[in-house]
Every structure is written in C-alpha cells, then in structure tokens.
Amino acid sequence: MTDTNPSKTKCGVVAVIGAPNAGKSTLVNQLVGQKVAITSAKAQTTRARMLGIALLDQVQMILVDTPGIFAPKRRLDRAMVSAAWEGAESADAILLIVDPIKQRRHELLPLVEALEHRKERKILVLNKVDKAKKEPLLELAQELGERIPFEEVFFVSALTGDGVPEMKQALADLMPEGVWMYPEDQVSDASERLLAAEVTREQLYKQLHEELPYDSAVRPESYLQRPDGSVEIRQQIVVARESQKGIVLGKGGTRIKEIGAAARAELSEILGVKVHLFLHVKHSEGWSDDKEVFEEMGLDWVK
C-alpha cells in the first residue's frame, strides 16, 4: 500500500478547462487511468463539475473536469458556464485544453483573455496531435504562449495517451505538500447513482448522434442493491419534444433496448456486479427550467 504519511505526500486541485469538445473528459479519464467522465463527439457533453482523482507516486491530483466554456444563452448554459468557472476557483493549477484542429476561436479567445489575469499556475495542453498538422500546431502554441505565461506547454493525444505521462508528471510537480483528500482507491467523487445516469446519457449521444438534440437528460429514479449482490437501476430519459420520444424508443422499442444493453454492460464492468437497468422515456418541454433536474445533475440553479 502507498505510504500516505502527510510529511511525504502532496495533494492539489487541477481545473481542466477549455472550449466545448476540446477533449477535457477524455484527458481526465487518461490521467485517472479509468473512466470517470463521459465522452462524446457532441459538444458540451459534460454538464456539471466532475472530480477525477489521479495518483502518481506520493501525489494525489484532484482533477475538476468542467463543462466547456462558451457563450451561454439558456438557463442550462449559464449554469454550466458558472460550474466551469467555479471549478477553477482555488485551484493549484489550471490545465487549458485546446483542440488545434477546430480551435473554436470565438470561444477560445475570450477564455484566454479571462485566464490572462488569473494567478493560478497554468499549463497549456494542445490536444489531438495524432491528427493535427505540425506547423499550425506550433504557431498556435506560440500565439497562446505570448498571451499567457504558461508553466509548460504539452502536445498530447488524450485519445491515444501520447504525451500524457510527461504532462501528468509536470502536474504532480506543481502540487503542494499535504495530506491526501481521498482514499487511495477512490477515482471520482460522483455517486454510483449519478455515474449510472451519465453512462446512459453517453449511450444516448453515441447511438443517436445528430438525431437527438442536446436538449435531453437522464434522471435517476432509483438505485437498489438486491439481496444477491446485483444492482437494480431505474432511470427516466427526458426529451424536450413529443416527437423525440419515438427517436429514443425506435421501431418496436429496439433503440431504447440497444441503449439499455450498452449502458448495462458498461455499468456491470465499472461496478463489478450484475446490473438490471430499466429505462423509460418522458416528454417534458420545460425540463431545462426544472430546479430539481439541475440539482440531480450537480448544477446550481442560475437565474
């Protein structure tokens, strides 16, 4: 077992921020060494602050995987952006993740401006180097480096893990001395109930792609341990329009069965027990203005 004597250990908070779809959740999963946050090609997948807990020798790093920062239009958007900036408060270091291919400069540049005046130590991470061209990549790194005094700049692929070990070591070096905040075997602060809802939501995005708009949610209804050790999970998939129910259900209920089967298999692997997952779909036009739904997602109610 790792010696966690406070005189030898280090522990700190790292805020992981960037524009939507920069690869923040994928990178957090790489740093932790297992899945703690859902990923999707769909922008703005992460909604609430999720903590991933990464270890390196005697160092514990509390990774705050924040929603992508963008120009908010709706109440849900405002809550997500608020959660992202709150995640950066009191951080020992900030990781700015940038997608050098899409860049999303209309969202990246205001974010850079906001970071220019923050006192936290900052590391620039240019992601997706397995797909990006070298010259534009270097030009972008130079441009951003002239704006912000980054401690270091890393070129990584969160998907393949390329460059991540070196970046993880640099982060560990920045952490202050202190006792660990979480047990050695804990990888996230998310409850199993919330994690289960997130896994199902990821399958919605993966299987329905552009068919289902961003306006959908998965609400946990019950999470029960059965006498045989298996877990019974009941969830409600909420959609904003009546017509979207048919998209989620599929012909003869085939699509929701496929979503449930994939989510069930992944949850069984994560939890290490047999999972009984029951899903149903509900149309609720005003769900994104429902305070209870916000609380279930770990978001503050923002007016």
N, C-alpha and C positions, 0 to 999 in steps of 0.2 A: 504493500500500500504506500502511496505517496506520503512523504513526511510533510505535514501541513503546519509545522511549527511557525507561529506568527513572525518570529525573528528572521525566518528564511524565506517566507512566501511573499508573493506580490499579487496584487489584485486591483483591477481598474475597470472603468467603463469606457466602451468604444461605441460611438454613434456612427452608424453606417447610413450615409445619406447620398442622395443623387436624384436625377430626374427619373420619371417613371420608366420602368423596363430597362434600367441600366445593368441589372444583374445582381442587385443587392442581396436578395434572398438566396440565390444560388451560391454567392460568395460566402454568406453566413453559414450555409449548410456545409460548404467545403472546410471552413475554419473549425467548425464544431466536430466534423467528422461523421456526421449523420444528419438526416433530415429533421429540421426543427421549424422550417418555414416553407410555405407552399410556393411553387414557381409556376410561371405560365408565360407564354409569348404575348399574352394580353397585358397591356399596360395597366398600372395601378392595381395589381393583384393584391399586394399587401395593404391591408386597411388599418390595422391597429399596430401599436408597438409590440413587437415580439422579442423576447430576450433569448438569445442563444448563448450558451456557456461553453467557451473553448479553453482547453488546458494546453500548456506547453511547459514541461518540467515543473517548476515550482510556481508557475504563473497561471492565474485564473483571469480570463478576459470575459467580461460581461458585454456581449455584443447586442446592441439595440438595433434590430432590423426595423427601420422606419418605412412608412409609406413614401412613395415617390413624391417629391415636392413639385407642385405645378400651380397654375393659376386657378384657384378654387371658384366654382360657380354655384354649386348647390350646398345645402347644409352638410351632406355627407362629405363633399370635397373639403369644406372648411374644417371639419372635424379631423379628417385625415392629415391635412397640412399642419394643423395645430399639433397633432400627435407626433408628426415628424420633428418639428422644432423642439417640442418638449423632450423628445428623445436625445437631443443634442445638449440639453441643459446639464451642466455639472459633469460633462464627460471629460475623461482624462485625455482622450484623443478623438479626433473626427476623421473617419475614412470617407473621402469624397470619391464615389464610384462614377465613372464616366464611360458611356458607350461611344467609342470613337468613330463608329460607322454611322449611326443615326444622329448622334450628338444632341438632338433636340435643343438647339442653341437658345430658342425662345424661353426655355425653362432652365437651361444650364447657366446662362449668363447672369440672370437675376440671383441665382443661387450662389454663384461665385461672388457677386457683389455683397451679398449678405455675410458670406464667410470671411471676407477681407478684414472685417473689424472684430472678429471673434478671437478670443485669447487662447482657446484650446490649441494644442499641438495638432497639426493636420498632416495627413498622408494622402497623396493623390494616387488613385488606382485607375489606370486605363485598362478596361476590361475588353474581352473578346479579341485578344491579339491573335488568336488562332484564325481569325477571319479578316482582320484589318490589314490594310497596306501600310508598310513601314514608314514611308515619308510623311504622309498626312498624320500618322500617329505621333511622330517626333515633333512635328510642327505644333500639334495641339498641346502636347506636353510642355513645350517651350512657352506657348501663349499663356497657358494657365499658370505656369511657374512664375511668369513675370507679374502676375496679378496677386498671387498668394505665396507667402514664404513657407512652402511645404517642407516638412522634415525630410521626407523622401518621396520619390516617385517610383511606382512599380507598374510594370506591364504584365498583366496576368490574363489567364483564361479561367474564369470561375467555373466554366463547364467542364474543362479537362483537368483543372488543378494546376496547370502550368504557372509557375511563378508564385503560387500561393504559399508554399512553405517559407520562402525568403521573406515575404510580406508578413507572415504570422510571427516570425522571429523578431522583425523590426517593431511590430506592435507590442510584443512581450517586453522588449527592451524599454518601451516608453511607460510601462505600467509602474505605479508607485508601490512601495513596500506596504504590506498589510495582510491581515488575515483573510482567508477566502470567504466570500459571501454565501456560497452554496456548497452542498456536499459534493464530493469528488465525482459521484456517479450521476449527478443531475445535469441534463443537457439543455433544459429550457425551463422558463417559468410558466409556460402555458399549461393549463389543466388538461387532463386527458379528454374531458368533455369538449373543450374549445378546440383542441387539436383534431379531434374526430370531425367536428364541423368544418374545419379548414381543409382536411383531406377530401371530404365530399365536395367542397366548393372547387377545389383544384380539378377534380374529375369533371365537374360541370364545364369548366373552361376548356379542358383538354378535349372533351368529346363533342362539345357543341360549337367550339371555335367562334366564328362570327355570327352564327345563328342566334345565339342568346346574347343580348346586350349586357353591358356592365351592370345594369340595374337588376341584380339578383342577389339573394342572400341565403345562407343555410342557418336555420335556427335550431339549436339543440333543445330537444323536448325532454328526454330522459336518458340516463346513463346508469344502468343497473348491473351489479355483479350477480350472476346466477350461482346457485349452490355448487354447480360442477366446475366453477372457476372461469367459465366463459363470460363474456360481456354482452349485454343487450343494449343496443343504442337506437334511439328513435329520433329522427330529425325531420324538420319541415323545410322544404325548398320553397322560398318565396320569390315570386316574379311580379313585375310591375304591371303587366298587361295580361288579360284573359287569354289572348291568342298565344302567349308564350307557354302556357301550360301544356298545350299539345306538343310543342317543340321538346320540352323536357321529358314528357311521357313517351313520345314516339309511337309509332304504329303498334297498336295492341299492347302498349306498355313496354315495348322492347328497349327503348332508350334508357328509361329510368332503371330498368333491370341491369343494363350494362354499366351504368354509372355506379349503382349499388354494389355490383360484383367487384368492380375495380377498387372502389373505396374500401370494401370489406377486406379484400385480400391485402391491401397495403396496411390497414389498421391492425390486422392479425399479426403482420410481420413486426410492426412498430411496438405493439403492446405485448406480443409474445403469448397471446391466448386466442382461443377461437372467438370470433366476433359475429354476433347476429345483428345485422343492420337493417332497419326498416325506414323507408323514405316515403314521404308523400308530398304533393305539390299544392301550394295555395297561391291564389291570386290576391295580391294586396297592393293596390295602386299607390297608397301612401306609406309604404313600409319604410322608405328612406327618411320619413319625418317622424318615425316612431322612436321615442326615447328609450323604450325597453330594448329594441333591436340594437341601438347604439351601445347600450350597456353590455349586451351579450357579446358584441364584437370587441369590447375593451376600449371603446371610444368615448370621449367626453361629449356631452350634449352642448353643441356650439350653436348659438343663435345667429 
